[in-house]
Amino acid sequence: MSDAAISIRGLSKTYAGGKQALTDVSLDVPRGQILGLLGPNGAGKSTTINILAGLVNKSAGQVSIWGFDIDEHPRNAKRAIGIVPQEIVFDPFFTPFEMLEIYAGLYGVPKKQRRSMELLRAVHLEDKANAWARSLSGGMKRRLLVAKALVHNPPVLVLDEPTAGVDVELRQQLWAYVRELNAAGTTVVLTTHYLEEAEELCDRIAIINHGRVVTNQPTCELLAMAQEKAVSVTVDRDLTAPPAAPCFEKIELKGERTLVITYSKTKVNAGEVLAALQSAGLGIVDVSTHDPDLEDVFLNLTRTPAAA
């Protein structure tokens, strides 16, 4: 357990009224990695993060952050983690520099060790250091929240939907900074609905569905779970109906000459699929393939309805 940045064992949460948000969740976040915590809306991601942040009390289970149990050593656990919330919430009557100084003081960071300007520079807000926080754009406020979460130099950073509603340029800047932090040793936990981001950024992915962890494994292994591939083939003549073959899981006719064929990569390969078309007397003009991605795996794993 001491090797994990975050260790969760048997975590459960039941809200007043009987809603079961988490059920026996066990999860380790390895130190130095970027872990994607994914799941549909209402799956339990935010509840998990709020428990880590100390904003929600768990009903059962054990949680430790950087080796500190959140019940036995709450102050040390909170100092080990920085949370970037999904909602943009801060006092609008301070400047960004003042805000970072205040939060550093709340964490007990001595003045000589504070990095307020360094953090503002890192998130491209140095020129707004003395502007009113309420005058910042939505993207700037989002970046300021990242800086605020880092004032006490935590070894663990949690980003809850950090790119929701932001433009492409800001998203790229934010991910570049997250990669820098991770390369310097910071462990990152990321929740996002942009699955292509999780696929590109995360070393490991955990998926929660209906309050339970349905998978937690390296991204490359998770992607390998995708069994179906698709190939789009343009043939040399007009068709009125698609041909049939045992190796096709599904075949659709798009337009008059384009066939979209789905097949199981564990049973056949693309060459066999094309050979089946040629055996049907069709000449092949063009071919393009679609490799299974994280979205395919995600949808497959979260398709299961909630237990009664």
Contacts in CASP RR format, 6 or more apart in sequence:
PFRMAT RR
TARGET T0000
AUTHOR 0000-0000-0000
METHOD contacts of the structure
MODEL  1
MSDAAISIRGLSKTYAGGKQALTDVSLDVPRGQILGLLGPNGAGKSTTIN
ILAGLVNKSAGQVSIWGFDIDEHPRNAKRAIGIVPQEIVFDPFFTPFEML
EIYAGLYGVPKKQRRSMELLRAVHLEDKANAWARSLSGGMKRRLLVAKAL
VHNPPVLVLDEPTAGVDVELRQQLWAYVRELNAAGTTVVLTTHYLEEAEE
LCDRIAIINHGRVVTNQPTCELLAMAQEKAVSVTVDRDLTAPPAAPCFEK
IELKGERTLVITYSKTKVNAGEVLAALQSAGLGIVDVSTHDPDLEDVFLN
LTRTPAAA
1 7 0 8 1.000
1 28 0 8 1.000
1 64 0 8 1.000
1 67 0 8 1.000
2 67 0 8 1.000
3 30 0 8 1.000
3 31 0 8 1.000
4 28 0 8 1.000
4 29 0 8 1.000
4 30 0 8 1.000
4 31 0 8 1.000
4 64 0 8 1.000
4 67 0 8 1.000
5 29 0 8 1.000
5 30 0 8 1.000
5 31 0 8 1.000
5 32 0 8 1.000
5 33 0 8 1.000
5 65 0 8 1.000
5 66 0 8 1.000
5 155 0 8 1.000
5 156 0 8 1.000
5 187 0 8 1.000
6 27 0 8 1.000
6 28 0 8 1.000
6 29 0 8 1.000
6 52 0 8 1.000
6 63 0 8 1.000
6 64 0 8 1.000
6 65 0 8 1.000
6 66 0 8 1.000
6 81 0 8 1.000
6 156 0 8 1.000
6 187 0 8 1.000
6 189 0 8 1.000
7 27 0 8 1.000
7 28 0 8 1.000
7 29 0 8 1.000
7 62 0 8 1.000
7 63 0 8 1.000
7 64 0 8 1.000
7 67 0 8 1.000
8 25 0 8 1.000
8 26 0 8 1.000
8 27 0 8 1.000
8 28 0 8 1.000
8 48 0 8 1.000
8 61 0 8 1.000
8 62 0 8 1.000
8 63 0 8 1.000
9 26 0 8 1.000
9 61 0 8 1.000
9 62 0 8 1.000
9 63 0 8 1.000
10 24 0 8 1.000
10 25 0 8 1.000
10 26 0 8 1.000
10 60 0 8 1.000
10 61 0 8 1.000
10 62 0 8 1.000
11 22 0 8 1.000
11 24 0 8 1.000
11 25 0 8 1.000
11 26 0 8 1.000
11 27 0 8 1.000
11 48 0 8 1.000
11 51 0 8 1.000
11 58 0 8 1.000
11 60 0 8 1.000
11 61 0 8 1.000
11 62 0 8 1.000
11 63 0 8 1.000
12 20 0 8 1.000
12 22 0 8 1.000
12 23 0 8 1.000
12 24 0 8 1.000
12 25 0 8 1.000
12 58 0 8 1.000
12 59 0 8 1.000
12 60 0 8 1.000
12 61 0 8 1.000
13 20 0 8 1.000
13 21 0 8 1.000
13 22 0 8 1.000
13 47 0 8 1.000
13 51 0 8 1.000
13 56 0 8 1.000
13 58 0 8 1.000
13 59 0 8 1.000
14 20 0 8 1.000
14 21 0 8 1.000
14 59 0 8 1.000
15 21 0 8 1.000
20 211 0 8 1.000
21 42 0 8 1.000
21 44 0 8 1.000
21 47 0 8 1.000
21 211 0 8 1.000
22 44 0 8 1.000
22 47 0 8 1.000
22 48 0 8 1.000
22 58 0 8 1.000
22 211 0 8 1.000
22 212 0 8 1.000
23 210 0 8 1.000
23 211 0 8 1.000
23 212 0 8 1.000
24 212 0 8 1.000
25 48 0 8 1.000
25 208 0 8 1.000
25 211 0 8 1.000
25 212 0 8 1.000
25 213 0 8 1.000
26 213 0 8 1.000
27 206 0 8 1.000
27 213 0 8 1.000
27 216 0 8 1.000
28 216 0 8 1.000
29 35 0 8 1.000
29 156 0 8 1.000
29 187 0 8 1.000
29 189 0 8 1.000
29 204 0 8 1.000
30 187 0 8 1.000
30 203 0 8 1.000
30 204 0 8 1.000
31 155 0 8 1.000
31 187 0 8 1.000
32 182 0 8 1.000
32 185 0 8 1.000
32 186 0 8 1.000
32 187 0 8 1.000
33 182 0 8 1.000
33 187 0 8 1.000
33 188 0 8 1.000
33 203 0 8 1.000
33 204 0 8 1.000
34 178 0 8 1.000
34 182 0 8 1.000
34 187 0 8 1.000
34 188 0 8 1.000
34 189 0 8 1.000
34 190 0 8 1.000
34 201 0 8 1.000
34 202 0 8 1.000
34 203 0 8 1.000
34 204 0 8 1.000
35 187 0 8 1.000
35 188 0 8 1.000
35 189 0 8 1.000
35 190 0 8 1.000
35 202 0 8 1.000
35 203 0 8 1.000
35 204 0 8 1.000
35 205 0 8 1.000
35 206 0 8 1.000
36 189 0 8 1.000
36 190 0 8 1.000
36 191 0 8 1.000
36 192 0 8 1.000
36 198 0 8 1.000
36 201 0 8 1.000
36 202 0 8 1.000
36 204 0 8 1.000
36 205 0 8 1.000
36 206 0 8 1.000
37 45 0 8 1.000
37 48 0 8 1.000
37 49 0 8 1.000
37 189 0 8 1.000
37 190 0 8 1.000
37 191 0 8 1.000
37 206 0 8 1.000
37 208 0 8 1.000
38 45 0 8 1.000
38 191 0 8 1.000
38 192 0 8 1.000
38 195 0 8 1.000
38 198 0 8 1.000
38 205 0 8 1.000
38 206 0 8 1.000
38 207 0 8 1.000
38 208 0 8 1.000
38 298 0 8 1.000
39 45 0 8 1.000
39 207 0 8 1.000
39 208 0 8 1.000
39 209 0 8 1.000
39 298 0 8 1.000
39 302 0 8 1.000
40 209 0 8 1.000
40 302 0 8 1.000
43 208 0 8 1.000
43 209 0 8 1.000
43 210 0 8 1.000
43 211 0 8 1.000
43 302 0 8 1.000
44 208 0 8 1.000
44 211 0 8 1.000
45 160 0 8 1.000
45 191 0 8 1.000
45 208 0 8 1.000
46 86 0 8 1.000
46 160 0 8 1.000
46 191 0 8 1.000
47 56 0 8 1.000
48 208 0 8 1.000
49 83 0 8 1.000
49 158 0 8 1.000
49 160 0 8 1.000
49 189 0 8 1.000
49 191 0 8 1.000
50 56 0 8 1.000
51 57 0 8 1.000
51 58 0 8 1.000
51 63 0 8 1.000
51 70 0 8 1.000
52 63 0 8 1.000
52 65 0 8 1.000
52 70 0 8 1.000
52 81 0 8 1.000
52 83 0 8 1.000
52 158 0 8 1.000
53 78 0 8 1.000
53 81 0 8 1.000
53 83 0 8 1.000
53 158 0 8 1.000
54 70 0 8 1.000
54 74 0 8 1.000
54 78 0 8 1.000
62 69 0 8 1.000
62 71 0 8 1.000
63 69 0 8 1.000
63 70 0 8 1.000
64 70 0 8 1.000
64 77 0 8 1.000
65 77 0 8 1.000
65 78 0 8 1.000
65 80 0 8 1.000
65 81 0 8 1.000
65 156 0 8 1.000
66 76 0 8 1.000
66 77 0 8 1.000
66 80 0 8 1.000
66 81 0 8 1.000
66 155 0 8 1.000
66 156 0 8 1.000
67 80 0 8 1.000
68 76 0 8 1.000
68 77 0 8 1.000
68 80 0 8 1.000
69 77 0 8 1.000
70 77 0 8 1.000
79 107 0 8 1.000
79 152 0 8 1.000
79 154 0 8 1.000
80 154 0 8 1.000
80 155 0 8 1.000
80 156 0 8 1.000
81 154 0 8 1.000
81 156 0 8 1.000
81 157 0 8 1.000
81 158 0 8 1.000
82 149 0 8 1.000
82 150 0 8 1.000
82 152 0 8 1.000
82 154 0 8 1.000
82 156 0 8 1.000
82 157 0 8 1.000
82 158 0 8 1.000
83 149 0 8 1.000
83 158 0 8 1.000
83 160 0 8 1.000
84 145 0 8 1.000
84 146 0 8 1.000
84 148 0 8 1.000
84 149 0 8 1.000
84 157 0 8 1.000
84 158 0 8 1.000
84 159 0 8 1.000
84 160 0 8 1.000
84 162 0 8 1.000
85 145 0 8 1.000
85 160 0 8 1.000
86 160 0 8 1.000
86 161 0 8 1.000
86 162 0 8 1.000
86 164 0 8 1.000
86 191 0 8 1.000
88 138 0 8 1.000
88 141 0 8 1.000
88 142 0 8 1.000
88 145 0 8 1.000
90 99 0 8 1.000
90 133 0 8 1.000
90 141 0 8 1.000
90 144 0 8 1.000
90 145 0 8 1.000
90 148 0 8 1.000
91 99 0 8 1.000
91 133 0 8 1.000
92 132 0 8 1.000
92 133 0 8 1.000
92 134 0 8 1.000
93 132 0 8 1.000
93 133 0 8 1.000
93 134 0 8 1.000
94 102 0 8 1.000
94 132 0 8 1.000
94 133 0 8 1.000
95 129 0 8 1.000
95 130 0 8 1.000
95 131 0 8 1.000
95 132 0 8 1.000
95 133 0 8 1.000
96 120 0 8 1.000
96 125 0 8 1.000
96 128 0 8 1.000
96 129 0 8 1.000
96 130 0 8 1.000
96 131 0 8 1.000
96 133 0 8 1.000
96 136 0 8 1.000
96 144 0 8 1.000
96 147 0 8 1.000
97 116 0 8 1.000
97 117 0 8 1.000
97 120 0 8 1.000
97 129 0 8 1.000
97 130 0 8 1.000
99 133 0 8 1.000
99 144 0 8 1.000
99 148 0 8 1.000
100 114 0 8 1.000
100 116 0 8 1.000
100 119 0 8 1.000
100 120 0 8 1.000
100 147 0 8 1.000
100 148 0 8 1.000
100 151 0 8 1.000
101 114 0 8 1.000
101 116 0 8 1.000
103 148 0 8 1.000
103 151 0 8 1.000
103 152 0 8 1.000
104 114 0 8 1.000
104 115 0 8 1.000
104 116 0 8 1.000
104 151 0 8 1.000
104 152 0 8 1.000
105 114 0 8 1.000
107 151 0 8 1.000
107 152 0 8 1.000
108 152 0 8 1.000
109 151 0 8 1.000
109 152 0 8 1.000
109 153 0 8 1.000
114 151 0 8 1.000
115 150 0 8 1.000
115 151 0 8 1.000
115 153 0 8 1.000
116 129 0 8 1.000
116 151 0 8 1.000
117 126 0 8 1.000
117 129 0 8 1.000
119 147 0 8 1.000
119 150 0 8 1.000
119 151 0 8 1.000
120 126 0 8 1.000
120 128 0 8 1.000
120 129 0 8 1.000
120 147 0 8 1.000
122 147 0 8 1.000
122 177 0 8 1.000
122 180 0 8 1.000
123 143 0 8 1.000
123 144 0 8 1.000
123 146 0 8 1.000
123 147 0 8 1.000
123 177 0 8 1.000
124 143 0 8 1.000
124 173 0 8 1.000
125 136 0 8 1.000
125 140 0 8 1.000
125 143 0 8 1.000
125 144 0 8 1.000
125 147 0 8 1.000
128 136 0 8 1.000
128 140 0 8 1.000
133 141 0 8 1.000
133 144 0 8 1.000
136 144 0 8 1.000
138 166 0 8 1.000
139 166 0 8 1.000
139 167 0 8 1.000
139 170 0 8 1.000
142 162 0 8 1.000
142 163 0 8 1.000
142 166 0 8 1.000
142 170 0 8 1.000
142 174 0 8 1.000
143 170 0 8 1.000
143 173 0 8 1.000
143 174 0 8 1.000
145 162 0 8 1.000
146 159 0 8 1.000
146 162 0 8 1.000
146 174 0 8 1.000
146 177 0 8 1.000
149 157 0 8 1.000
149 158 0 8 1.000
150 157 0 8 1.000
150 181 0 8 1.000
154 186 0 8 1.000
155 185 0 8 1.000
155 186 0 8 1.000
155 187 0 8 1.000
156 186 0 8 1.000
156 187 0 8 1.000
156 188 0 8 1.000
156 189 0 8 1.000
157 178 0 8 1.000
157 181 0 8 1.000
157 186 0 8 1.000
157 187 0 8 1.000
157 188 0 8 1.000
157 189 0 8 1.000
158 188 0 8 1.000
158 189 0 8 1.000
158 190 0 8 1.000
159 178 0 8 1.000
159 188 0 8 1.000
159 189 0 8 1.000
159 190 0 8 1.000
159 191 0 8 1.000
159 192 0 8 1.000
160 191 0 8 1.000
161 191 0 8 1.000
161 192 0 8 1.000
161 193 0 8 1.000
162 174 0 8 1.000
162 190 0 8 1.000
162 192 0 8 1.000
163 170 0 8 1.000
163 171 0 8 1.000
163 174 0 8 1.000
163 175 0 8 1.000
163 192 0 8 1.000
163 194 0 8 1.000
163 197 0 8 1.000
164 193 0 8 1.000
166 174 0 8 1.000
171 197 0 8 1.000
175 197 0 8 1.000
175 201 0 8 1.000
178 188 0 8 1.000
178 190 0 8 1.000
178 201 0 8 1.000
179 201 0 8 1.000
181 188 0 8 1.000
182 188 0 8 1.000
190 197 0 8 1.000
190 198 0 8 1.000
190 201 0 8 1.000
190 202 0 8 1.000
192 198 0 8 1.000
195 293 0 8 1.000
195 294 0 8 1.000
195 295 0 8 1.000
195 298 0 8 1.000
196 293 0 8 1.000
196 294 0 8 1.000
196 295 0 8 1.000
198 205 0 8 1.000
198 219 0 8 1.000
198 294 0 8 1.000
199 219 0 8 1.000
199 223 0 8 1.000
199 293 0 8 1.000
199 294 0 8 1.000
202 219 0 8 1.000
203 218 0 8 1.000
203 219 0 8 1.000
204 216 0 8 1.000
204 217 0 8 1.000
204 218 0 8 1.000
204 219 0 8 1.000
205 215 0 8 1.000
205 216 0 8 1.000
205 217 0 8 1.000
205 218 0 8 1.000
205 219 0 8 1.000
205 222 0 8 1.000
205 294 0 8 1.000
206 213 0 8 1.000
206 215 0 8 1.000
206 216 0 8 1.000
207 213 0 8 1.000
207 214 0 8 1.000
207 215 0 8 1.000
207 216 0 8 1.000
207 298 0 8 1.000
207 301 0 8 1.000
207 302 0 8 1.000
208 214 0 8 1.000
209 301 0 8 1.000
209 302 0 8 1.000
209 304 0 8 1.000
210 304 0 8 1.000
210 306 0 8 1.000
210 307 0 8 1.000
214 301 0 8 1.000
214 302 0 8 1.000
214 304 0 8 1.000
215 222 0 8 1.000
215 301 0 8 1.000
219 294 0 8 1.000
222 294 0 8 1.000
222 297 0 8 1.000
223 292 0 8 1.000
223 293 0 8 1.000
223 294 0 8 1.000
223 297 0 8 1.000
225 297 0 8 1.000
225 300 0 8 1.000
226 292 0 8 1.000
226 293 0 8 1.000
226 296 0 8 1.000
226 297 0 8 1.000
226 300 0 8 1.000
227 264 0 8 1.000
227 265 0 8 1.000
227 266 0 8 1.000
227 292 0 8 1.000
228 249 0 8 1.000
228 262 0 8 1.000
228 263 0 8 1.000
228 264 0 8 1.000
228 265 0 8 1.000
228 292 0 8 1.000
228 296 0 8 1.000
229 262 0 8 1.000
229 263 0 8 1.000
229 264 0 8 1.000
229 265 0 8 1.000
229 270 0 8 1.000
229 289 0 8 1.000
229 290 0 8 1.000
229 291 0 8 1.000
229 292 0 8 1.000
230 260 0 8 1.000
230 261 0 8 1.000
230 262 0 8 1.000
230 263 0 8 1.000
230 289 0 8 1.000
230 290 0 8 1.000
231 260 0 8 1.000
231 261 0 8 1.000
231 263 0 8 1.000
231 270 0 8 1.000
231 273 0 8 1.000
231 274 0 8 1.000
231 287 0 8 1.000
231 288 0 8 1.000
231 289 0 8 1.000
231 290 0 8 1.000
232 254 0 8 1.000
232 258 0 8 1.000
232 259 0 8 1.000
232 260 0 8 1.000
232 261 0 8 1.000
232 287 0 8 1.000
232 288 0 8 1.000
232 289 0 8 1.000
232 290 0 8 1.000
233 258 0 8 1.000
233 259 0 8 1.000
233 260 0 8 1.000
233 261 0 8 1.000
233 274 0 8 1.000
233 277 0 8 1.000
233 284 0 8 1.000
233 286 0 8 1.000
233 287 0 8 1.000
234 257 0 8 1.000
234 258 0 8 1.000
234 259 0 8 1.000
234 284 0 8 1.000
234 285 0 8 1.000
234 286 0 8 1.000
234 287 0 8 1.000
235 257 0 8 1.000
235 258 0 8 1.000
235 259 0 8 1.000
235 277 0 8 1.000
235 282 0 8 1.000
235 283 0 8 1.000
235 284 0 8 1.000
235 285 0 8 1.000
236 257 0 8 1.000
236 282 0 8 1.000
236 283 0 8 1.000
236 284 0 8 1.000
236 285 0 8 1.000
237 257 0 8 1.000
237 282 0 8 1.000
237 283 0 8 1.000
238 256 0 8 1.000
238 257 0 8 1.000
239 253 0 8 1.000
239 256 0 8 1.000
239 257 0 8 1.000
239 259 0 8 1.000
241 253 0 8 1.000
242 251 0 8 1.000
242 252 0 8 1.000
242 253 0 8 1.000
242 259 0 8 1.000
243 251 0 8 1.000
243 259 0 8 1.000
243 276 0 8 1.000
243 277 0 8 1.000
243 280 0 8 1.000
243 282 0 8 1.000
244 251 0 8 1.000
245 251 0 8 1.000
245 273 0 8 1.000
245 276 0 8 1.000
245 277 0 8 1.000
245 279 0 8 1.000
245 280 0 8 1.000
247 263 0 8 1.000
247 267 0 8 1.000
247 268 0 8 1.000
247 272 0 8 1.000
247 273 0 8 1.000
247 276 0 8 1.000
248 261 0 8 1.000
248 262 0 8 1.000
248 263 0 8 1.000
248 273 0 8 1.000
248 276 0 8 1.000
249 262 0 8 1.000
249 263 0 8 1.000
249 264 0 8 1.000
250 261 0 8 1.000
250 262 0 8 1.000
251 259 0 8 1.000
251 260 0 8 1.000
251 261 0 8 1.000
251 262 0 8 1.000
252 259 0 8 1.000
252 260 0 8 1.000
252 261 0 8 1.000
253 259 0 8 1.000
254 260 0 8 1.000
257 285 0 8 1.000
259 277 0 8 1.000
261 273 0 8 1.000
263 270 0 8 1.000
263 273 0 8 1.000
265 292 0 8 1.000
270 287 0 8 1.000
270 289 0 8 1.000
274 284 0 8 1.000
274 287 0 8 1.000
277 283 0 8 1.000
277 284 0 8 1.000
278 284 0 8 1.000
END
